[in-house]
Amino acid sequence: MGDRVTFGIVGCGIIAENHARAIEASPDADLLAVADVVSERARAFAEAHGRPQAYPDYRRLLERDDIAVVCVTVPSGLHAEVAMAAMRAGKHVLCEKPLEIRRDRLNQMIAVSETTGRQLGVVYQRRTTPVAKAAKAAVDAGDLGRLVLGDALLKYHRSADYYRGADWRATWALDGGGALMNQGVHGVDLLQWLMGDIRRVSARTATLVHAIEVEDTAVAYLEFASGALGVITAATSIYPEQPTRLSVHGSQGSLVFSDRGVEEWTVRGEDVAPRMGDVAGLDFAHGHRPFIDNMVAVVRDGAQPLVPAREGRKAVDVILAIYESSRRGMPVVVTHGDDGASEETSRS
Ligand SMILES: NC(=O)c1ccc[n+]([C@@H]2O[C@H](COP(=O)([O-])OP(=O)(O)OC[C@H]3O[C@@H](n4cnc5c(N)ncnc54)[C@H](O)[C@@H]3O)[C@@H](O)[C@H]2O)c1
């Protein structure tokens, strides 16, 4: 017990369940406290997860010296507030995606991580799927030759009930966007992870079906720093939902995969069939466990987060540039905070 790494969770909603279950499943982690502004929610959550202490005010949780890691599972526009308070209280932070929704707050939370020396990691659990890891290894090994085209098709269905389910959803102030910032951010993250940094975007977003203030449909044309080109399409407006599909094409090979598995893995002059055996199963349900295990290693061994904040912000910066491009009707250069001439694109 004494050796276990101790966790607190702030925000006892839907995704907090995944964090709690992953902590419970780990022999090296203990959940000591949870917090939610809706005190009944915090109490019920604690009741369902081994009775950690429940607080209505997360600052009481942060005052505890016996908590090493805080999982931030509040609405996206509150991530910086809670994460910065937690790091200032001496905790390492595992933050839900998107890391934040505004560039100024991304800058601030990364600065706080660096000045306090507390680690700030982001959950992008699709990176830990066998197929995504195999794709990354193949790309990094140069198997596909020169990368020339990459696309992410992120076509989801969301119902009107989904949007009515929580009042922060689909608001600029707390969700920071729609099909891209909430649902699509996973795929944007994967695409830039595989293809490399995105330098410039030209985009059009629209709200075509849902009675929401953010986009439910989007298309972006991408220029990667490597010179490769690409496309992102994202939606929550369509029916039926399509599997998330990522395509990475190079001069020597192609890799196309979706939620249903590998659709194409071809390398010129090589039989890749033996390598495909291990990547068939896609297990998103247990995707949070590697992130909890990693935070245990952060505390015990000084490990780096699986997806550190500077890496985790990239998808958000791309999406903010897409919104800006659509609004201004012109291409926008993607920047990552302190690397130059970014424009503030907050709309809240
Ligand atoms: N990794 C994933 O695949 C994934 C999936 C779903 C959601 N998320 C992310 O997780 C976050 C939460 O999403 P959700 O669907 O669980 O939302 P939710 O609405 O179900 O839960 C959020 C909870 O935070 C609480 N809360 C709000 N303000 C608070 C405050 N100041 N202090 C303490 N608690 C507060 C709310 O009362 C609510 O219980 C979002 O950023 C979302 O993007 C990630």
PDBQT file of the ligand as one rigid body, heavy atoms in Angstrom, charges set to zero:
ROOT
HETATM    1  N1  LIG A 401     -10.166  10.258 -24.134  1.00  0.00    +0.000 N 
HETATM    2  C1  LIG A 401     -11.393  10.200 -24.631  1.00  0.00    +0.000 C 
HETATM    3  O1  LIG A 401     -11.676   9.438 -25.549  1.00  0.00    +0.000 OA
HETATM    4  C2  LIG A 401     -12.465  11.076 -24.064  1.00  0.00    +0.000 A 
HETATM    5  C3  LIG A 401     -13.808  10.655 -24.148  1.00  0.00    +0.000 A 
HETATM    6  C4  LIG A 401     -14.789  11.486 -23.571  1.00  0.00    +0.000 A 
HETATM    7  C5  LIG A 401     -14.434  12.694 -22.992  1.00  0.00    +0.000 A 
HETATM    8  N2  LIG A 401     -13.117  13.083 -22.986  1.00  0.00    +0.000 N 
HETATM    9  C6  LIG A 401     -12.741  14.383 -22.416  1.00  0.00    +0.000 C 
HETATM   10  O2  LIG A 401     -12.934  14.345 -21.000  1.00  0.00    +0.000 OA
HETATM   11  C7  LIG A 401     -13.412  15.594 -20.522  1.00  0.00    +0.000 C 
HETATM   12  C8  LIG A 401     -14.731  15.366 -19.784  1.00  0.00    +0.000 C 
HETATM   13  O3  LIG A 401     -15.673  14.805 -20.671  1.00  0.00    +0.000 OA
HETATM   14  P1  LIG A 401     -16.929  13.933 -20.140  1.00  0.00    +0.000 P 
HETATM   15  O4  LIG A 401     -17.601  13.402 -21.348  1.00  0.00    +0.000 OA
HETATM   16  O5  LIG A 401     -16.485  12.993 -19.085  1.00  0.00    +0.000 OA
HETATM   17  O6  LIG A 401     -17.826  15.102 -19.508  1.00  0.00    +0.000 OA
HETATM   18  P2  LIG A 401     -18.937  14.996 -18.376  1.00  0.00    +0.000 P 
HETATM   19  O7  LIG A 401     -19.811  16.176 -18.546  1.00  0.00    +0.000 OA
HETATM   20  O8  LIG A 401     -19.540  13.628 -18.385  1.00  0.00    +0.000 OA
HETATM   21  O9  LIG A 401     -18.074  15.113 -17.026  1.00  0.00    +0.000 OA
HETATM   22  C9  LIG A 401     -17.448  16.305 -16.608  1.00  0.00    +0.000 C 
HETATM   23  C10 LIG A 401     -17.609  16.419 -15.097  1.00  0.00    +0.000 C 
HETATM   24  O10 LIG A 401     -16.837  17.517 -14.618  1.00  0.00    +0.000 OA
HETATM   25  C11 LIG A 401     -17.570  18.148 -13.581  1.00  0.00    +0.000 C 
HETATM   26  N3  LIG A 401     -17.084  19.521 -13.383  1.00  0.00    +0.000 N 
HETATM   27  C12 LIG A 401     -17.342  20.619 -14.115  1.00  0.00    +0.000 A 
HETATM   28  N4  LIG A 401     -16.674  21.686 -13.613  1.00  0.00    +0.000 NA
HETATM   29  C13 LIG A 401     -15.976  21.231 -12.537  1.00  0.00    +0.000 A 
HETATM   30  C14 LIG A 401     -15.114  21.854 -11.586  1.00  0.00    +0.000 A 
HETATM   31  N5  LIG A 401     -14.803  23.154 -11.672  1.00  0.00    +0.000 N 
HETATM   32  N6  LIG A 401     -14.611  21.093 -10.591  1.00  0.00    +0.000 NA
HETATM   33  C15 LIG A 401     -14.908  19.770 -10.491  1.00  0.00    +0.000 A 
HETATM   34  N7  LIG A 401     -15.739  19.139 -11.365  1.00  0.00    +0.000 NA
HETATM   35  C16 LIG A 401     -16.257  19.849 -12.375  1.00  0.00    +0.000 A 
HETATM   36  C17 LIG A 401     -19.008  18.068 -14.062  1.00  0.00    +0.000 C 
HETATM   37  O11 LIG A 401     -19.945  18.254 -12.997  1.00  0.00    +0.000 OA
HETATM   38  C18 LIG A 401     -19.060  16.667 -14.658  1.00  0.00    +0.000 C 
HETATM   39  O12 LIG A 401     -19.455  15.699 -13.713  1.00  0.00    +0.000 OA
HETATM   40  C19 LIG A 401     -13.536  16.497 -21.756  1.00  0.00    +0.000 C 
HETATM   41  O13 LIG A 401     -12.386  17.295 -21.863  1.00  0.00    +0.000 OA
HETATM   42  C20 LIG A 401     -13.593  15.524 -22.920  1.00  0.00    +0.000 C 
HETATM   43  O14 LIG A 401     -13.062  16.056 -24.123  1.00  0.00    +0.000 OA
HETATM   44  C21 LIG A 401     -12.145  12.285 -23.471  1.00  0.00    +0.000 A 
ENDROOT
TORSDOF 0
